[in-house]
Structures are given as structure tokens and as C-alpha cells.
């Protein structure tokens, strides 16, 4: 082969490499310059999912159906990886401490952010059953903002998804926040995938590049999200960095990621909670039927409360339960995302949160909104101008009063 032909061959190979889909070989995680405060990690050793939870609200996930490959990039990270929660308030973005992850990170396009300040990381509780899921709790704060967060991670053995309950509390002045869940997904054993949005639940994510695809990763909004994205991983991080998820799902095979956004306003002393799940492999039933919110979400014992129940997959025979002491009446399935009902709260109902469970009919799917409704403490005061209840009879006091009256009558009789 002459030099001219060899040169053409080299150019051709270079062009092919440039046109090829992104892959793990083409993307290198930037290693930390020096790890001085790597996140503490608690591992939920479930089946098929093994979930690594960092005290900076980050994750890595392994699926026993795809042995040896972390499902979040970097795939070889055995601690935590490029997936986590984010909060923006005013001009500051708070995020996991990716720069301290021992396996490196590819989140550079996020730009400037302030790491969460870790508070506590629990051990694993629960037995992994539906009634007693595995659970890990993380707490932390957002320096200088007056905000704190609590993250509860739950997993039931046998499920191909895990759930996350993220609460932001505000001890400062009223302020608006943007909450994000984002991930650089690693589909089965490949860093390339086709961005995808599941149509019923609106869950962004990706599917492998096969035809037809055989593996899916989804970020599932169990609380209705404000915005979403499913694009090249670098674009996803950039959109979070500039506070602008653009509701776009790319087409074609690429090195993809996904994110969800919730916009909230917090009163002074107030809090807000969002819930999400992340699935690996088959698209789970939770995307076809889910209970996402109850409004209003609290009531007093001895009262009736008209509520609106939101979610997806509501069919004409769908029913709901609100726990002991609450009877559901006047249930109307308005459409596939909305139902209305009247809750009759027994006067003796115990105060505290209740899980709200829906059962789809026909279909038989079930879904639970954890702590979806709260019975408030105390009883309802009488209305203005209403009758004031008579005080309870005090036998000892009444006897003392009678003896006193008898003594007065006897004294007067002696003086007469």
C-alpha cells in the first residue's frame, strides 16, 4: 500500500470515529484532584437492585440482571456516581459534591455549584417487604440559604425500581426553589442510548440502541413535575446549571442522560416534598398507575373534607383508601388523572400522616402515596356564636359546694 492510500485510510478511520455514537471509551470521568471528603455511603443490598446512597444525596445503582456494570456513569464507580438531587434558590445551585467522588465525575457542564452540607446518613432499616421496605434516610443543609433537606430512599425486593422522597424545609424568609433529579444513565452495559419519554407517566430516560430496545432507564415523577429533559448527558447537566430544563427528548443513539424539575414556593418555616422513582430494565407498572397528590392533604378529626386526588391511570372502577379512621365517600373518577371524594374523618381518628393507596379497576394495579394525607391533632373549636358545651360534672366539687351551702344554712339558723 502506498503512502497516499495509507493516508486516505487514516482519514476515513478518523471520520468514522467522529460519527460514531458516544461511548464509555469516548468519555472520561474527570478524576478528583484529591479526595479529602468523599461522601459517606450506605448500601441497600436488595435483589435485583443494589442501591448506593451517598450523604450528599447522590447515587449509584447495580442491577443483578446486568452483573458488573453500574447503571449510572461512571459505570465502574462502586461508591456513588453522576446521579442525584439538586436545589436552586435565587442564583445559587446546590448539588451533590461530585468533585469529591473517588471515581471521578463527568458533570463539568453544570458549572458553578455549592455542595450540600451533609448532616446525617442512616443505616438500612426494614426487611425489604412491601409492608416494611428497606429504607435509608439522609439529612443535610444548604449553606447560607436557611434551607435544609431530608431524603428518604425506599426499596422493595423484587422491584426493578426504587423510590425517593425529597423534602426541603425553610427556616429563613419566604423563597422560591427549583428542585431537580438528574442522572447520566448507563443502559445495561452501554453508555449509548436513545432518549425516551414514557407517555402515560411522562417519565424521561433512555432505551438501549437495539431494534427493538430491550432495556430502559426512567426517572419517574411520582409527584407531578414542572419540566423534564432527555438529551445528551452534557446538555442535561448544562440545563440544570442554567435553570432551564427545556421539555425536549432527543432522537437517535447518543450518550444520554435525563432530569426532572419541580418548582415550589416555600413560606417562612414551611416545607415541600417531592417524590420520584428510578427504574432499570422493563418499564414498571408504577408508570401506568400512580397516586401523586391529595389536595387538601390534611383534616381534623370529626370533620368531612372534600379532596381532589391526582395521579395517572385512573380507570372508572378505581378506589382509594386513607387508613384507619377515614371513610371515603362520594368518589368520582373525573378522568384518567383526577378523582374527587369526600373524606369522613372519625372523631377518634389518631393524629398523624396516612399513606394513600389506590387500586386500579379494571387492571388490579396498586399504588401508594406515602404520607399523602395527615389527620391533624386536636378537635375542631365550636363555630363563632355556636353553643358552648357544658363543662363535665365534677362530683367532688359538687359535694363540696353542697356541704358549704349546708354549713351556711346551719350557721344562719343558730343566729336566728
Wavefront OBJ file of the C-alpha trace (Angstrom):
o trace
v 0.000 0.000 0.000
v 1.483 3.416 -0.988
v 1.639 6.397 1.333
v -1.280 8.172 -0.402
v -3.617 5.206 0.072
v -2.495 4.798 3.674
v -3.216 8.452 4.327
v -6.729 8.153 2.871
v -7.375 5.118 5.056
v -6.354 7.029 8.172
v -8.609 9.958 7.288
v -11.528 7.579 6.656
v -10.995 5.911 10.049
v -10.920 9.309 11.767
v -14.201 10.364 10.146
v -15.865 7.106 11.233
v -14.713 7.652 14.790
v -16.137 11.182 14.815
v -19.516 9.989 13.509
v -19.817 7.007 15.843
v -22.225 7.264 18.822
v -20.724 8.389 22.118
v -19.455 5.556 24.292
v -17.678 4.993 27.571
v -14.371 4.977 25.705
v -15.075 8.472 24.348
v -15.982 9.989 27.719
v -13.608 10.010 30.637
v -14.679 10.932 34.124
v -12.587 13.798 35.444
v -10.768 12.396 38.481
v -10.769 14.455 41.659
v -7.542 16.346 42.230
v -7.537 14.982 45.756
v -10.350 13.388 47.704
v -10.486 14.997 51.125
v -14.131 14.405 51.999
v -15.580 11.558 49.954
v -19.301 11.085 50.624
v -20.273 8.528 53.212
v -22.266 5.727 51.590
v -24.944 3.315 52.804
v -25.703 0.334 50.538
v -29.131 -1.272 50.211
v -28.281 -4.845 49.220
v -31.564 -5.697 47.559
v -32.463 -8.011 44.705
v -32.263 -7.306 41.815
v -31.168 -3.744 42.691
v -28.232 -2.775 44.882
v -28.580 0.931 45.694
v -25.667 3.052 46.914
v -26.903 6.163 48.767
v -24.440 8.990 49.453
v -24.733 11.513 52.257
v -24.547 14.211 49.556
v -27.851 12.991 48.003
v -26.112 11.110 45.179
v -26.470 7.511 43.963
v -25.013 4.536 42.160
v -27.156 1.530 41.253
v -26.259 -2.034 40.274
v -28.725 -4.460 38.692
v -28.039 -8.171 39.200
v -29.523 -8.773 35.739
v -26.536 -6.847 34.307
v -23.693 -8.015 36.549
v -20.659 -5.803 36.989
v -21.997 -2.627 35.353
v -23.133 0.341 37.407
v -26.250 1.766 35.807
v -25.107 5.352 36.409
v -21.914 6.781 34.884
v -19.069 6.200 35.777
v -20.121 2.558 35.458
v -17.110 1.343 37.459
v -17.896 3.622 40.419
v -18.546 1.376 43.395
v -19.400 4.251 45.744
v -21.663 6.913 44.212
v -21.853 8.279 40.672
v -23.375 11.017 38.487
v -26.950 10.908 39.757
v -28.521 12.994 42.485
v -30.771 15.754 43.756
v -30.234 19.474 43.176
v -31.838 22.627 44.621
v -31.601 26.147 43.202
v -32.614 29.183 45.231
v -32.026 32.683 43.897
v -28.748 32.481 41.947
v -27.183 29.555 43.832
v -27.330 25.920 42.723
v -26.808 23.323 45.462
v -25.736 19.850 44.350
v -24.014 16.624 45.402
v -20.278 17.029 45.997
v -19.326 15.413 42.669
v -15.785 16.799 42.835
v -15.146 14.606 45.870
v -16.436 11.360 44.338
v -13.480 8.938 44.356
v -14.319 7.518 40.915
v -14.481 10.941 39.286
v -17.323 12.722 37.506
v -18.451 13.927 34.080
v -20.722 16.705 35.400
v -18.478 19.607 34.371
v -21.114 21.359 32.266
v -23.219 22.029 35.381
v -20.889 24.945 36.009
v -20.537 26.571 39.410
v -22.433 24.997 42.292
v -22.301 24.787 46.085
v -22.134 21.269 47.570
v -24.778 20.217 50.057
v -23.579 20.202 53.661
v -24.116 16.623 54.931
v -25.964 16.199 58.201
v -26.594 12.506 58.794
v -26.793 9.214 56.926
v -28.717 6.323 58.454
v -28.068 2.620 58.285
v -30.516 0.451 56.337
v -33.782 -0.267 58.132
v -36.662 -2.521 57.130
v -36.848 -6.062 55.811
v -37.386 -5.322 52.118
v -41.059 -6.323 52.007
v -43.933 -4.246 50.669
v -45.150 -3.635 54.227
v -41.630 -2.953 55.523
v -39.388 -1.661 52.694
v -35.656 -1.208 53.025
v -35.114 2.455 53.900
v -32.201 4.873 54.216
v -32.543 8.485 55.409
v -30.178 11.355 54.575
v -30.288 14.846 56.063
v -28.297 17.923 55.139
v -28.397 21.691 54.681
v -27.831 24.333 52.020
v -25.197 26.726 53.351
v -26.323 30.331 53.750
v -29.846 29.731 52.447
v -31.854 28.869 55.558
v -32.832 25.628 53.799
v -32.356 22.020 54.847
v -33.245 18.729 53.199
v -34.297 15.216 54.131
v -34.049 12.373 51.628
v -35.678 9.003 52.258
v -34.822 6.150 49.897
v -37.079 3.064 49.841
v -36.767 -0.281 48.076
v -38.883 -3.450 47.973
v -37.119 -6.678 46.986
v -38.230 -7.914 43.591
v -38.997 -4.452 42.193
v -36.884 -3.109 39.345
v -37.266 0.446 40.678
v -36.628 2.310 43.914
v -38.380 5.387 45.298
v -37.075 8.648 46.724
v -38.879 11.156 48.962
v -37.087 14.532 48.981
v -38.209 17.242 51.432
v -36.871 20.803 51.567
v -37.502 22.803 54.762
v -37.193 26.577 55.126
v -36.088 28.277 58.335
v -35.483 31.623 56.627
v -37.621 34.153 54.767
v -40.097 33.017 52.116
v -38.330 31.947 48.925
v -38.819 30.062 45.684
v -36.857 26.915 44.879
v -36.271 24.694 41.867
v -35.720 21.028 42.754
v -34.074 18.670 40.249
v -33.381 14.952 39.965
v -30.791 14.247 37.261
v -28.726 11.296 36.039
v -26.120 10.320 33.441
v -27.600 6.906 32.669
v -25.641 3.813 31.606
v -28.038 1.491 29.813
v -27.328 -2.141 30.706
v -23.670 -2.341 29.633
v -23.508 0.634 27.243
v -23.091 4.388 27.680
v -25.081 4.951 24.468
v -28.858 5.020 24.323
v -31.881 6.599 22.664
v -33.614 9.265 24.791
v -37.164 8.210 25.624
v -40.217 9.526 27.483
v -42.823 7.076 28.744
v -46.135 8.592 27.559
v -48.536 7.741 30.419
v -46.411 8.936 33.347
v -44.289 11.453 31.414
v -41.094 9.790 32.701
v -37.895 10.797 30.847
v -34.949 8.454 30.424
v -33.452 6.284 27.734
v -33.539 2.928 25.989
v -30.691 0.879 24.564
v -29.874 1.360 20.871
v -31.184 -2.065 19.835
v -34.109 -2.515 17.464
v -36.372 -3.164 19.240
v -34.863 -1.876 22.520
v -34.642 -4.341 25.410
v -33.557 -2.184 28.372
v -34.966 1.086 29.727
v -33.947 3.500 32.493
v -36.586 6.017 33.621
v -36.831 8.895 36.106
v -40.467 8.572 37.212
v -42.228 11.660 38.673
v -44.404 10.292 41.480
v -45.155 13.950 42.256
v -46.214 15.791 39.092
v -43.123 17.506 37.650
v -42.909 21.019 36.238
v -40.378 20.212 33.486
v -38.220 17.395 32.083
v -35.372 16.690 29.688
v -33.889 13.647 27.955
v -30.828 14.576 25.918
v -27.080 14.173 25.621
v -25.701 13.907 29.181
v -23.651 17.105 28.804
v -26.730 19.045 27.693
v -28.746 17.716 30.647
v -26.138 18.925 33.130
v -25.949 22.266 31.309
v -29.722 22.744 31.518
v -29.686 22.102 35.270
v -26.747 24.501 35.572
v -28.618 27.393 33.943
v -32.019 26.510 35.486
v -33.699 25.738 32.162
v -34.975 22.205 31.506
v -36.463 22.541 28.016
v -39.001 19.670 27.834
v -37.109 18.106 24.932
v -36.460 14.433 24.173
v -33.669 13.904 21.629
v -33.835 11.299 18.893
v -31.066 8.952 17.828
v -28.437 6.967 19.670
v -26.239 9.145 21.920
v -24.551 9.296 25.320
v -27.736 10.269 27.105
v -28.995 11.496 30.440
v -32.295 12.708 31.878
v -33.684 15.070 34.503
v -36.909 16.181 36.198
v -37.739 19.574 37.730
v -40.234 20.758 40.362
v -40.841 24.465 41.027
v -42.002 25.358 44.533
v -42.520 28.413 46.762
v -41.679 27.993 50.450
v -43.188 30.164 53.147
v -41.054 31.109 56.139
v -40.990 27.998 58.314
v -42.592 25.959 55.535
v -41.562 22.810 53.675
v -42.234 20.979 50.424
v -41.901 17.318 49.434
v -41.483 15.714 46.011
v -41.391 12.002 45.250
v -39.801 10.141 42.356
v -38.697 6.652 41.360
v -35.941 5.343 39.097
v -36.396 2.097 37.163
v -33.981 -0.263 35.386
v -34.940 -2.804 32.717
v -38.612 -3.332 31.919
v -40.972 -0.361 32.161
v -42.645 -0.889 35.571
v -46.362 -0.843 36.342
v -45.837 2.232 38.519
v -45.658 4.268 35.302
v -49.143 3.057 34.314
v -50.943 3.746 37.603
v -49.902 6.117 40.354
v -51.295 8.392 43.069
v -49.287 11.634 43.116
v -51.169 14.151 45.314
v -54.197 14.841 47.526
v -55.490 18.409 47.875
v -56.125 19.489 50.558
v -53.812 17.000 52.227
v -54.974 17.297 55.842
v -58.105 17.463 58.007
v -59.317 17.458 61.606
v -60.977 14.589 63.477
v -64.747 14.777 63.442
v -64.951 16.588 60.098
v -65.645 15.869 56.430
v -63.143 17.085 53.834
v -63.714 17.377 50.089
v -60.478 16.388 48.301
v -59.068 16.143 44.794
v -56.833 13.131 44.125
v -54.272 13.395 41.304
v -52.223 10.737 39.524
v -52.172 8.682 36.327
v -54.056 5.627 35.074
v -57.337 6.224 36.931
v -59.988 3.921 35.423
v -63.766 4.017 36.156
v -63.646 1.460 38.991
v -60.539 2.806 40.748
v -60.800 3.024 44.557
v -58.759 4.714 47.296
v -58.105 4.087 50.994
v -56.773 6.619 53.508
v -56.062 4.435 56.540
v -57.797 3.778 59.851
v -60.467 6.233 60.911
v -61.100 7.721 57.447
v -64.035 6.708 55.236
v -64.008 7.603 51.528
v -67.431 8.700 50.215
v -68.808 10.403 47.084
v -65.897 9.123 44.974
v -65.961 10.351 41.364
v -63.328 9.394 38.765
v -63.254 12.602 36.718
v -60.694 11.375 34.163
v -57.531 9.284 33.989
v -55.554 11.775 36.104
v -58.148 13.204 38.525
v -60.663 11.959 41.085
v -62.743 13.749 43.722
v -64.068 12.395 47.024
v -65.340 13.341 50.457
v -63.311 12.036 53.405
v -65.230 11.445 56.618
v -62.714 11.576 59.475
v -63.834 9.824 62.637
v -63.763 11.912 65.812
v -61.486 9.280 67.383
v -59.080 9.083 64.426
v -55.477 9.178 65.618
v -53.460 12.233 64.602
v -50.627 11.745 62.121
v -49.814 11.017 58.478
v -51.584 8.359 56.416
v -50.483 6.512 53.289
v -52.992 6.900 50.470
v -53.418 3.682 48.466
v -55.191 3.430 45.140
v -56.371 0.256 43.413
v -56.926 0.469 39.663
v -60.038 -1.262 38.359
v -60.146 -2.836 35.907
v -56.482 -3.716 35.886
v -55.770 -4.520 39.536
v -52.648 -2.329 39.795
v -51.986 -0.689 43.168
v -50.036 2.455 44.058
v -49.281 4.169 47.359
v -48.635 7.838 48.092
v -46.516 7.719 51.245
v -47.777 10.132 53.922
v -50.248 11.514 51.392
v -52.815 12.747 53.960
v -52.488 13.907 57.563
v -55.045 13.812 60.367
v -54.379 16.924 62.411
v -54.197 16.886 66.200
v -56.939 18.239 68.443
v -60.637 18.770 67.848
v -62.417 21.456 65.881
v -63.400 24.501 68.019
v -67.103 25.464 68.059
v -68.119 27.999 65.388
v -68.382 31.663 66.448
v -71.701 32.217 68.228
v -72.275 28.491 68.491
v -73.292 26.670 71.618
v -70.551 26.226 74.177
v -70.509 22.683 75.599
v -71.411 22.386 79.271
v -68.455 21.541 81.477
v -68.199 17.962 82.661
v -69.750 17.244 86.089
v -67.167 17.301 88.890
v -68.657 15.123 91.684
v -66.100 16.141 94.283
v -66.600 19.836 93.550
v -70.379 19.459 93.615
v -70.261 17.697 97.001
v -68.009 20.380 98.419
v -70.428 23.075 97.207
v -73.407 21.317 98.827
v -71.564 20.944 102.136
v -70.653 24.614 102.022
v -74.266 25.646 101.424
v -75.407 23.345 104.264
v -72.879 24.945 106.643
v -74.098 28.462 105.739
v -77.765 27.487 106.312
v -76.906 25.902 109.706
v -74.917 28.973 110.823
v -77.782 31.313 109.987
v -80.215 29.033 111.817
v -78.132 29.245 115.022
v -78.060 33.040 114.864
v -81.782 33.307 114.343
l 1 2 3 4 5 6 7 8 9 10 11 12 13 14 15 16 17 18 19 20 21 22 23 24 25 26 27 28 29 30 31 32 33 34 35 36 37 38 39 40 41 42 43 44 45 46 47 48 49 50 51 52 53 54 55 56 57 58 59 60 61 62 63 64 65 66 67 68 69 70 71 72 73 74 75 76 77 78 79 80 81 82 83 84 85 86 87 88 89 90 91 92 93 94 95 96 97 98 99 100 101 102 103 104 105 106 107 108 109 110 111 112 113 114 115 116 117 118 119 120 121 122 123 124 125 126 127 128 129 130 131 132 133 134 135 136 137 138 139 140 141 142 143 144 145 146 147 148 149 150 151 152 153 154 155 156 157 158 159 160 161 162 163 164 165 166 167 168 169 170 171 172 173 174 175 176 177 178 179 180 181 182 183 184 185 186 187 188 189 190 191 192 193 194 195 196 197 198 199 200 201 202 203 204 205 206 207 208 209 210 211 212 213 214 215 216 217 218 219 220 221 222 223 224 225 226 227 228 229 230 231 232 233 234 235 236 237 238 239 240 241 242 243 244 245 246 247 248 249 250 251 252 253 254 255 256 257 258 259 260 261 262 263 264 265 266 267 268 269 270 271 272 273 274 275 276 277 278 279 280 281 282 283 284 285 286 287 288 289 290 291 292 293 294 295 296 297 298 299 300 301 302 303 304 305 306 307 308 309 310 311 312 313 314 315 316 317 318 319 320 321 322 323 324 325 326 327 328 329 330 331 332 333 334 335 336 337 338 339 340 341 342 343 344 345 346 347 348 349 350 351 352 353 354 355 356 357 358 359 360 361 362 363 364 365 366 367 368 369 370 371 372 373 374 375 376 377 378 379 380 381 382 383 384 385 386 387 388 389 390 391 392 393 394 395 396 397 398 399 400 401 402 403 404 405 406 407 408 409 410 411 412 413 414 415 416
